[in-house]
């Protein structure tokens, strides 16, 4: 899941921990009495003139900050509960504490998640005392004995626990994306709820975050161990940890990590976690941010009713350590199995500094995806691979990261010099004057797009709260951003960019300092699926108003028109802002013409008879538009997006490129070399090997869509003219047009009749060379060697072809079996048995009517837990646990989700496209919703026995050959090693 709290797209899961991935301690001693006049209480709030979100900011009597904004595109509300406490607040001798506390916050309270709190708390107190002993013990034999005691008493305590009660309740509400994340300055709890569930949500959240109960502590600790091991298997993670350590040797940003050290994870302290909770989880240090279809007055009253009972405490204090200036490059080297890369990092001041705003501009000048210096001078010219930059602005300091991968034969120092050259251009002001105004314009467009999302709207509130900014000051940042001049940029660049950087050389090789969190001995705890706490019953029984579903009606919600040459147009109007999306879609791809994908990739490096490739990118950026062409196996998507006022200009530029691309032999040669380097790097990437190459091999055999590529020899023989011909041919084939924008159908049709250049008669698309899916006639285990701490497994079963009649049953089965953290798979494999941080299983519907459905089950675990993990997954697949409570919740979850989902805007057109592939003429959610009431748990069981139980499997395993248990693997089928040559075809 990508959240804005960090630049996740570049930094990956490495930087913040996103999870779910004794006597209690309370936030706030809970006030038991509600003032009699509560229903008549008037709530004051602040607003800011010209606020695009029209937000209301409240402050409850106990200091809790509440941000509300209304956006009613669907009857749903995005909720965030933010705590100003992250890993920088961890004690130096107990790193990872904030993150582990975040995990524990899902375990319930003295009333939620327990059937006998009085007895349970006695056992939890014993466990807490034992952990305090354990963390001071050094003798392995003594530690083993103490842990055995912890494990034994934990089993007793677990008899009184009801795992995942919180997760079951939110699933039944119809909450989506229930999760949490911890980063350096914040811990955030989030979920997207139906708008009729605010009362239940507030009742539940105020209960579980008002107290910290160390329930099921040792099994959750094992999940954190697995999370740590996953991070240790990530070269990207290690590189960024090294960069932070280099920039911030004193400050906790770099001196500590969010997940914590191996040593601290092995020696946790429940007592320290309680102290942390008492200090930071106080209402005056927390905020609620909500965006969606809400009623301001009723929402704040509900929040006050439940969260207002928390009692205010002293404001937590924090004094940031001061870093000494970096006077010379800090050089670090990281080794790991993945491809080589380079990372540069500079330190900047924190968010309160004006220079931090200028840093945002500098970052966009360097890399904005179209016309930045890195975009044009490195990526467009193919001087290196995948170069980019991003800025991270924090409270105390900020950081600017630049990264790139080398081309074949290129050294990391050469890559570094390329990046440094772009910084020098910024320092000298050697970028065009129009660039800053164009960036300001793009920023406005990006904000416009972002604020169509409740998540982005609520995230803005969280950002302001964590940064300790008034909402007015937060909004003023955009005004200040627009005032930045070239001189401002040069001044700041010369102030902060010098010989004061950190450089991380990520090289391919075996890490001599590789770590691993070893597996402790843990006895599985009972799942207690049918047990319910009294508080659970209270929440579940609260009545809510019904919300009625709205299904897409393709005939009413999509208007149809016809262009010249009988090109169909499918139209939906944008009634919200001045942005548009335009698509040309061809039902042909690389399965029709293998060189088509190559031609599409080539297009980005080409100019026209009027503009060079670089100039073309600049022209698009100036007018706030962007284009793209992508080719899959069976479709080509041509897209143009941006400001509708400039559609004609963008269309003219784009059509001229399709009609008159100018061949560039050097660009082709460089692109081919880049493709070959990318192929080489792909063989070092664990996810590509396991999730793509091995899955394709299992589904289709050695000749499959993934290996269906031009050979190196064929690539090198391709001539520019061949690809130019294919580019020009794209608009000559039969295709359809999709438009979402503010114009009327007649107006866009007239524009396209003038601007879309096509022949009088379109050619039919060539025949597709489709790949036949193999039958899985017996049981096989394919494994591939990879240097890693964990082992990852995929269990693959081919089922029947897509059948729309089974869609309702499949949806409910998936929700029941693996619909979230309260479902069977998560409960059993993580909560009860502590076998994995991540486990999942889905009966996946095909994306085309002529394709098969597949059952795909995944588990990532420590290699030494492989036998238990495999047995656990197989047991669930073959013997579905039956629990009426889980089934009732699964039904409610599907019903509430569908009732509050709204497919709108461009999503209507995309939904229609998916339906076309499946051969259906209506919104399939209607079938699911109308079938729900009649479906029973016995029917789900019958479905499982017919289509899941005992089916032949191909199990795909990736891990270190020195750690894998081959004797165990052989129990599940014929074991065969797959070489990278077999998987990749080269």
Residue pairs with C-beta under 8 A, 6 or more apart in sequence:
1 18
1 177
1 179
2 8
2 9
3 16
3 18
3 181
3 188
3 459
4 456
4 459
4 463
5 16
5 181
5 183
5 186
5 188
5 459
5 462
5 463
6 15
6 16
6 183
6 392
7 390
7 391
7 392
7 401
8 15
8 16
10 388
10 390
10 401
10 403
11 236
11 240
11 390
11 401
12 234
12 236
12 237
12 240
13 230
13 231
13 234
13 237
14 231
14 234
14 236
14 237
14 240
14 241
15 183
15 237
15 240
15 258
16 181
16 182
16 183
16 184
16 258
17 99
17 102
17 181
17 182
17 183
17 227
17 258
17 259
18 179
18 180
18 181
18 182
19 99
19 102
19 103
19 179
19 180
19 181
19 182
19 227
20 103
20 106
20 167
20 178
20 179
20 180
20 821
21 103
21 179
21 223
21 227
21 837
21 838
22 121
22 124
22 125
22 127
22 128
22 213
22 214
22 270
22 274
23 121
23 124
23 125
24 109
24 110
24 121
24 211
24 212
24 213
25 211
25 212
25 274
25 275
25 277
25 278
26 210
26 211
26 212
26 278
27 209
27 210
27 211
27 277
27 278
27 281
27 282
27 283
27 310
27 311
27 313
28 62
28 210
28 281
28 282
28 283
28 309
28 310
28 311
28 312
28 313
29 311
30 210
30 211
30 309
30 310
30 311
31 309
31 310
31 311
32 309
34 305
34 309
35 41
38 301
38 304
38 305
39 301
41 301
41 304
43 58
43 297
43 300
43 301
43 304
44 58
45 56
45 57
45 58
45 300
46 56
46 57
46 471
47 54
47 55
47 56
47 57
48 55
48 471
48 472
48 475
50 475
51 471
51 475
52 447
52 451
52 475
53 69
53 291
53 451
53 457
53 460
54 69
54 70
55 67
55 68
55 69
55 461
55 471
56 67
56 68
56 69
56 296
56 300
57 65
57 66
57 67
57 68
57 471
58 65
58 66
58 67
58 68
58 300
59 65
59 66
60 66
60 283
60 303
60 304
60 307
60 308
61 308
62 283
62 284
62 307
62 308
62 310
62 311
62 312
63 282
63 283
63 284
63 285
63 312
64 283
64 284
64 286
64 287
64 288
64 303
64 307
64 308
64 310
65 286
65 287
65 288
65 465
66 287
66 288
66 289
66 290
66 300
66 303
67 287
67 288
67 289
67 290
67 458
67 461
67 464
67 465
67 471
68 290
68 291
68 294
68 296
68 299
68 300
69 290
69 291
69 457
69 458
69 461
70 291
70 292
70 293
70 294
70 296
71 291
71 292
71 293
71 451
71 454
71 457
72 292
72 293
73 293
73 452
73 902
73 904
73 905
74 292
74 293
74 900
74 901
74 902
74 904
75 194
75 195
75 196
75 293
75 547
75 899
75 900
75 902
76 176
76 192
76 193
76 194
76 195
76 292
76 293
76 454
76 900
76 901
76 902
77 192
77 193
77 194
77 195
77 198
77 290
77 291
77 292
77 293
77 294
77 454
78 190
78 192
78 290
78 291
78 292
78 454
78 455
78 457
78 458
79 190
79 191
79 192
79 193
79 201
79 205
79 288
79 289
79 290
79 458
80 188
80 189
80 190
80 287
80 288
80 289
80 290
80 458
80 459
80 461
80 462
81 188
81 189
81 190
81 205
81 209
81 286
81 287
81 288
81 289
82 186
82 187
82 188
82 286
82 287
82 288
82 289
82 462
82 465
82 466
83 186
83 187
83 188
83 280
83 281
83 285
83 286
84 185
84 186
84 280
84 285
84 286
84 316
84 465
84 466
84 468
85 98
85 185
85 186
85 187
85 276
85 279
85 280
85 281
85 285
85 316
86 98
86 182
86 183
86 184
86 185
86 186
86 187
86 258
87 95
87 96
87 98
87 99
87 182
87 183
87 184
87 252
87 256
87 257
87 258
87 260
88 184
88 185
88 251
88 252
88 253
88 256
88 318
88 320
88 396
89 98
89 252
89 276
89 280
89 316
89 318
90 96
90 97
90 98
90 252
90 256
90 260
90 276
91 97
91 272
91 276
92 255
92 256
93 264
94 260
94 264
94 268
94 269
94 272
95 256
95 257
95 260
95 261
95 264
96 224
96 257
96 258
96 259
96 260
96 261
96 264
96 265
97 260
97 269
97 272
97 273
97 276
98 182
98 187
98 258
98 276
99 182
99 187
99 224
99 258
99 259
99 260
100 220
100 221
100 224
100 260
100 268
100 273
101 187
101 212
101 273
101 276
101 277
102 180
102 181
102 182
102 187
102 189
103 220
103 223
103 224
104 212
104 213
104 214
104 215
104 217
104 220
104 273
105 180
105 189
105 208
105 209
105 212
106 164
106 166
106 167
106 180
106 208
106 821
107 113
107 161
107 166
107 208
107 213
107 214
107 215
107 216
107 220
108 114
108 161
108 162
108 165
108 166
108 208
108 213
108 215
108 533
109 207
109 208
109 210
109 211
109 213
109 535
110 117
110 121
110 211
110 213
111 117
111 207
111 533
111 534
111 535
112 165
112 166
112 204
112 207
112 208
112 533
112 535
112 536
113 161
113 162
113 163
113 165
113 166
113 213
113 215
113 533
114 120
114 160
114 161
114 162
114 213
114 215
114 533
115 160
115 161
115 162
115 528
115 531
115 532
115 533
116 160
117 160
119 160
120 157
120 160
120 161
120 215
123 153
123 154
123 156
123 157
123 160
124 157
124 213
124 214
124 215
124 217
126 153
127 150
127 153
127 154
127 157
127 214
127 217
127 218
127 270
128 214
128 270
128 271
130 146
130 149
130 150
130 153
131 150
131 217
131 268
131 269
131 270
131 271
132 269
132 270
132 271
133 146
134 143
134 146
134 147
134 150
134 267
135 267
135 268
135 269
137 143
137 146
147 520
147 521
148 521
150 218
151 218
151 520
151 521
151 522
151 523
152 523
154 216
154 217
154 218
154 219
154 523
154 525
155 523
155 525
157 215
158 216
158 525
158 526
158 528
159 526
159 528
161 215
161 216
161 525
161 528
162 528
162 531
162 532
162 533
162 536
163 216
163 525
163 527
163 528
163 827
163 831
163 832
164 821
164 822
164 826
164 827
164 831
165 532
165 533
165 536
165 822
166 204
166 208
166 822
167 178
167 820
167 821
167 822
167 826
168 536
168 822
168 885
168 886
168 889
169 200
169 204
169 536
169 539
169 540
169 822
169 889
170 178
170 191
170 193
170 201
170 204
170 820
170 822
171 178
171 815
171 819
171 820
171 822
171 823
171 889
171 890
171 892
171 893
172 540
172 888
172 889
172 892
172 893
172 896
173 193
173 194
173 197
173 200
173 201
173 892
173 893
173 896
174 193
174 194
174 197
174 892
174 893
174 895
174 896
174 897
174 899
174 900
175 191
175 192
175 193
175 194
175 197
175 201
176 191
176 192
176 897
177 190
177 191
177 192
178 190
178 191
178 820
178 821
179 190
179 191
180 187
180 188
180 189
180 190
181 187
181 188
181 190
182 188
182 258
183 258
184 252
184 253
184 258
184 394
185 394
185 395
185 466
186 462
186 466
188 462
189 205
189 209
191 201
192 454
192 455
193 201
194 547
194 896
194 897
194 899
194 900
195 292
195 293
195 294
195 547
195 900
196 544
196 545
196 546
196 547
197 544
197 896
198 294
198 298
198 299
198 302
199 302
199 542
199 544
200 539
200 542
200 544
202 302
202 303
202 305
202 306
202 307
203 306
203 538
203 539
203 542
204 539
205 306
205 307
206 306
206 307
206 309
206 310
207 306
207 535
209 281
210 309
210 310
212 273
212 274
212 277
212 281
214 270
214 273
214 274
216 525
216 831
217 268
217 270
218 520
218 522
218 834
219 522
219 525
219 830
219 831
219 832
219 833
219 834
220 831
220 834
221 265
221 268
222 519
222 520
222 522
222 834
223 830
223 834
223 836
223 837
224 259
224 265
224 837
225 265
225 517
225 519
225 862
226 790
226 836
226 837
226 838
226 860
226 861
226 862
227 259
227 837
228 259
228 260
228 262
228 265
228 517
229 516
229 517
229 789
229 790
229 837
229 862
230 790
230 837
230 838
230 860
231 237
231 259
232 238
232 514
232 515
232 516
232 517
232 789
233 686
233 788
233 789
233 790
235 334
235 336
235 337
235 338
235 506
236 338
238 334
238 336
238 506
238 511
239 334
239 341
239 343
239 504
239 506
240 343
240 401
241 257
242 332
242 334
242 502
242 504
243 332
243 343
243 345
243 399
243 401
243 502
243 504
244 253
244 254
244 345
244 399
245 254
245 255
245 332
246 254
246 330
246 332
246 345
246 502
246 504
247 253
247 254
247 323
247 326
247 330
247 345
247 346
247 347
247 397
247 399
247 502
248 254
248 255
248 323
248 347
248 397
249 255
249 323
250 321
250 322
250 323
250 324
251 320
251 321
251 323
251 396
251 397
252 321
253 394
253 396
253 397
253 399
255 321
259 265
262 515
262 516
262 517
265 517
266 517
278 313
279 316
280 316
282 310
282 312
282 313
282 314
282 316
283 307
283 310
283 311
283 312
284 312
284 313
284 315
285 315
285 316
287 461
287 462
287 465
288 303
288 307
289 458
289 459
289 461
289 462
289 465
290 299
290 458
291 454
291 455
291 457
291 458
291 461
292 454
320 395
320 396
320 397
323 347
323 397
325 500
326 347
326 500
326 501
326 502
327 499
327 500
328 499
328 500
329 499
329 500
329 501
329 502
329 503
330 501
330 502
330 503
331 502
331 503
331 505
332 502
332 503
332 504
332 505
333 504
333 505
333 507
334 504
334 505
334 506
334 507
334 511
335 507
335 508
335 509
335 510
335 511
335 512
336 506
336 508
336 509
336 511
336 787
337 508
337 510
337 684
337 686
337 786
337 787
337 788
338 506
338 508
338 681
338 684
338 685
338 686
339 405
339 508
339 680
339 681
339 684
339 685
340 405
340 406
340 412
340 505
340 506
340 507
340 508
341 403
341 404
341 405
341 406
341 412
341 506
342 403
342 404
342 405
342 406
342 412
342 415
342 416
342 419
342 503
342 504
342 505
342 506
343 401
343 402
343 403
343 503
343 504
343 506
344 401
344 402
344 403
344 416
344 419
344 420
344 501
344 502
344 503
344 504
345 399
345 400
345 401
345 402
345 501
345 502
345 503
345 504
346 399
346 400
346 496
346 497
346 500
346 501
346 502
347 397
347 398
347 399
347 496
347 500
348 355
348 356
348 359
348 391
348 393
348 397
348 398
348 399
348 400
348 496
349 355
349 356
349 397
349 398
350 356
350 393
350 394
350 395
350 396
350 397
350 398
351 393
351 394
351 395
351 398
351 467
351 469
352 395
353 398
354 480
355 492
355 495
355 496
356 393
356 398
357 477
357 480
357 481
357 484
358 484
358 488
358 489
358 492
359 391
359 393
359 398
359 400
359 492
359 496
360 391
360 393
360 481
361 436
361 439
361 481
361 484
361 488
361 489
362 391
362 400
362 426
362 489
362 492
362 493
363 389
363 390
363 391
363 400
364 372
364 439
364 442
364 443
365 372
365 373
365 426
365 431
365 435
365 436
365 439
365 489
366 372
366 373
366 374
366 389
366 402
366 422
366 423
366 426
367 373
367 374
367 375
367 387
367 388
367 389
367 390
368 375
368 439
368 442
368 621
369 375
369 626
370 617
370 620
370 621
370 626
371 435
371 438
371 617
371 618
371 620
371 621
373 422
373 425
373 426
373 431
374 387
374 388
374 389
374 402
374 419
374 422
375 617
376 614
376 617
376 618
377 383
377 418
377 421
377 422
377 425
378 384
378 387
378 404
378 418
378 419
378 422
379 386
379 387
380 604
380 605
380 613
380 614
380 617
381 670
382 407
382 605
382 667
382 670
382 671
382 673
382 674
383 407
383 418
384 404
384 405
384 406
384 407
384 410
384 415
384 418
385 404
385 405
385 406
385 407
385 674
385 677
385 678
386 403
386 404
386 405
387 402
387 403
387 404
387 405
387 415
387 418
387 419
388 402
388 403
388 404
389 400
389 401
389 402
389 403
390 400
390 401
391 398
391 399
391 400
391 401
392 398
392 399
392 400
392 401
395 466
395 467
395 468
402 419
402 422
402 423
404 415
404 418
404 419
405 415
405 681
406 412
406 414
406 415
406 677
407 673
407 674
407 677
408 673
408 676
408 677
408 680
412 505
412 507
416 503
423 493
423 497
425 431
426 489
426 490
426 493
426 497
427 490
427 493
427 494
427 497
428 490
429 486
429 487
429 489
429 490
431 486
432 618
433 486
434 622
436 484
436 485
436 486
436 489
438 621
438 622
438 624
440 481
440 482
441 624
442 621
442 624
443 478
443 481
443 482
445 579
445 624
445 642
445 643
447 478
448 577
448 578
448 579
449 579
450 456
450 457
451 457
452 576
452 577
452 905
460 474
461 471
463 474
464 470
464 471
464 473
464 474
467 474
508 684
510 787
514 789
515 789
516 789
516 862
517 862
518 862
518 864
519 862
519 864
519 865
522 833
522 834
524 832
524 833
524 834
525 831
525 832
526 832
527 827
527 828
527 831
527 832
527 881
529 827
529 881
529 883
529 885
529 886
530 883
530 884
530 885
532 885
546 899
547 896
547 899
547 900
548 899
549 898
549 899
549 900
549 901
549 925
549 926
549 929
550 902
551 922
551 923
551 925
551 926
551 929
552 903
552 908
552 911
552 912
552 923
553 922
553 923
554 912
554 915
554 921
554 922
554 923
557 572
557 908
558 570
558 571
558 572
558 908
558 909
558 912
559 570
559 571
559 572
559 745
560 568
560 569
560 570
560 571
561 568
561 569
561 571
561 745
561 746
561 749
562 568
562 569
562 749
563 569
563 737
563 749
563 752
563 753
563 756
563 758
564 753
564 758
564 760
565 758
565 759
565 760
565 761
565 762
566 762
567 735
567 736
567 737
567 756
567 758
567 762
568 736
568 737
569 736
569 737
569 738
569 739
569 745
569 748
569 749
569 752
570 736
570 737
570 738
570 739
570 909
570 912
571 738
571 739
571 740
571 745
571 748
572 739
572 740
572 905
572 906
572 908
572 909
573 740
573 741
573 742
573 743
573 744
574 580
574 644
574 740
574 741
574 742
574 905
575 742
576 905
577 742
578 643
578 644
578 645
578 742
579 641
579 642
579 643
579 644
579 741
579 742
580 640
580 641
580 642
580 643
580 644
580 647
580 739
580 740
580 741
580 742
580 743
581 639
581 640
581 641
581 738
581 739
581 740
581 741
581 906
582 639
582 640
582 641
582 647
582 651
582 737
582 738
582 739
582 741
583 637
583 638
583 639
583 737
583 738
583 739
583 909
584 636
584 637
584 638
584 639
584 730
584 731
584 735
584 736
584 737
584 756
585 635
585 636
585 637
585 638
585 735
585 736
585 737
585 738
585 913
586 635
586 636
586 638
586 730
586 733
586 734
586 735
586 765
587 634
587 635
587 734
587 735
587 765
588 596
588 634
588 635
588 636
588 733
588 765
588 766
588 768
589 596
589 597
589 631
589 632
589 633
589 634
589 635
589 636
590 596
590 597
590 631
590 632
590 633
590 705
590 708
591 633
591 634
591 705
591 708
591 768
591 769
591 770
591 771
592 634
592 765
592 766
592 767
592 768
592 769
593 726
593 766
594 708
594 709
594 710
595 710
595 718
595 722
595 723
595 726
596 631
596 636
596 726
597 631
598 710
598 715
598 718
598 723
599 722
599 723
599 724
599 726
599 727
600 629
600 630
600 631
600 636
600 727
601 671
601 675
602 667
602 668
602 671
602 720
602 723
602 727
603 629
603 657
603 661
603 727
604 613
605 613
605 664
605 667
605 668
605 670
605 671
606 613
606 657
606 661
606 662
606 663
606 664
606 667
606 727
607 613
607 614
607 615
607 616
607 657
607 661
607 662
607 664
608 616
608 656
608 657
608 660
608 661
608 662
609 660
609 662
610 656
611 619
611 653
613 664
613 667
616 653
616 657
619 653
620 626
620 627
620 642
620 650
620 653
623 642
623 643
623 646
623 649
623 650
624 642
624 643
624 646
625 640
625 641
625 642
625 643
625 646
625 647
625 649
625 650
625 653
626 640
626 641
626 642
627 638
627 639
627 640
627 641
627 650
627 653
627 654
627 657
628 637
628 638
628 639
629 636
629 637
629 638
629 639
629 730
630 636
630 637
630 639
631 637
633 705
634 768
634 770
634 848
636 730
638 658
638 730
640 647
640 650
640 651
640 654
642 650
644 741
644 742
644 743
647 741
647 743
647 751
648 751
648 755
651 751
651 752
651 755
651 756
652 755
655 755
655 756
655 757
658 727
658 728
658 730
658 731
658 757
659 728
659 731
659 757
661 724
661 727
661 728
663 720
663 721
663 724
664 720
665 720
668 718
668 720
668 723
672 715
672 716
672 718
675 715
676 712
676 715
679 984
679 986
682 688
682 689
682 984
683 689
683 980
683 984
686 786
686 788
686 792
686 958
689 784
689 786
689 958
689 980
689 983
690 784
690 792
690 794
690 956
690 958
691 794
692 706
693 706
693 983
693 984
694 782
694 784
694 794
694 956
694 958
694 978
694 983
695 794
695 796
695 956
696 704
696 705
696 706
696 707
697 704
697 706
697 782
697 978
697 982
697 983
698 774
698 776
698 780
698 782
698 796
698 954
698 956
699 773
699 774
699 796
699 798
699 854
700 771
700 772
700 773
700 774
701 774
702 982
702 985
703 771
704 771
705 771
706 984
706 985
707 983
707 984
707 985
708 771
709 985
709 986
710 718
711 986
712 986
729 763
731 756
731 757
731 758
732 758
732 759
732 762
732 763
733 762
733 763
733 764
733 765
734 762
734 763
734 764
734 765
735 762
737 752
737 756
738 906
738 909
738 913
739 748
739 752
740 905
740 906
740 908
740 909
741 748
743 751
773 798
773 851
773 852
774 798
775 798
776 796
776 797
776 798
776 951
776 952
776 953
776 954
777 952
778 952
778 973
778 974
779 952
779 953
779 954
779 955
779 972
779 973
779 974
780 953
780 954
780 955
780 973
780 974
780 976
781 954
781 955
781 957
781 969
781 970
781 972
781 973
781 974
781 975
781 976
782 954
782 955
782 956
782 957
782 976
782 977
782 978
783 956
783 957
783 958
783 959
783 964
783 969
783 975
783 976
783 977
783 978
784 957
784 958
784 977
784 978
784 979
784 980
784 983
785 959
785 960
785 961
785 977
786 958
786 959
786 960
787 960
788 958
788 959
788 960
789 862
789 863
789 960
790 860
790 861
790 862
790 863
790 959
791 860
791 861
791 862
791 863
791 866
791 869
791 957
791 958
791 959
791 960
791 963
791 964
792 858
792 859
792 860
792 861
792 957
792 958
792 959
793 858
793 859
793 860
793 861
793 866
793 869
793 870
793 873
793 955
793 956
793 957
794 856
794 857
794 858
794 955
794 956
795 841
795 855
795 856
795 857
795 858
795 873
795 874
795 877
795 953
795 955
795 956
796 854
796 855
796 856
796 953
796 954
796 955
796 956
797 854
797 855
797 948
797 951
797 952
797 953
797 954
798 852
798 853
798 854
799 843
799 852
799 853
799 854
799 855
799 947
799 951
800 806
800 852
800 853
800 947
801 846
801 849
801 850
801 851
801 852
801 853
802 845
802 846
802 848
802 849
802 850
802 851
802 852
802 853
802 918
803 853
804 918
804 919
804 920
804 924
804 927
806 943
807 845
807 924
807 927
807 928
808 927
808 928
808 931
808 932
808 935
809 931
809 935
809 939
809 940
809 943
810 843
810 845
810 853
810 943
811 894
811 928
812 890
812 891
812 894
812 928
812 932
812 935
812 940
813 843
813 940
813 943
813 944
814 842
814 843
815 823
815 890
815 891
815 893
815 894
816 823
816 824
816 886
816 887
816 890
816 937
816 940
817 823
817 824
817 825
817 841
817 876
817 880
817 944
818 824
818 825
818 826
818 840
818 841
818 842
819 890
819 893
820 826
820 893
821 827
822 886
822 889
823 886
823 890
824 876
824 880
824 881
824 883
824 886
825 839
825 840
825 841
825 857
825 876
826 839
828 872
828 876
828 881
829 835
829 836
829 839
829 859
829 869
829 872
829 873
829 876
830 836
830 837
830 839
833 868
833 872
835 859
835 861
835 865
835 868
835 869
835 872
836 859
836 860
836 861
836 865
836 869
837 860
838 858
838 859
838 860
839 858
839 859
839 860
839 873
840 857
840 858
840 859
841 855
841 856
841 857
841 858
841 873
841 876
841 877
842 855
842 856
842 857
843 853
843 854
843 855
843 947
843 948
844 853
844 854
844 855
844 856
845 853
846 852
846 853
846 854
846 918
847 914
847 917
847 918
848 917
848 918
849 917
849 918
849 919
855 877
855 947
855 948
855 951
857 873
857 877
859 869
859 870
859 872
859 873
861 869
863 959
863 960
863 963
863 964
863 965
864 963
866 959
866 964
866 965
866 968
866 969
867 965
867 968
870 955
870 968
870 969
870 972
874 972
877 948
877 949
878 948
878 949
878 950
879 949
880 940
880 941
880 944
880 945
880 948
880 949
882 937
882 941
884 937
887 937
887 940
891 932
891 935
894 928
894 932
895 929
895 932
898 925
898 928
898 929
899 929
901 925
903 911
903 923
911 923
915 921
915 922
915 923
915 924
918 924
953 972
953 973
954 973
955 969
955 972
955 973
957 964
957 969
966 975
969 975
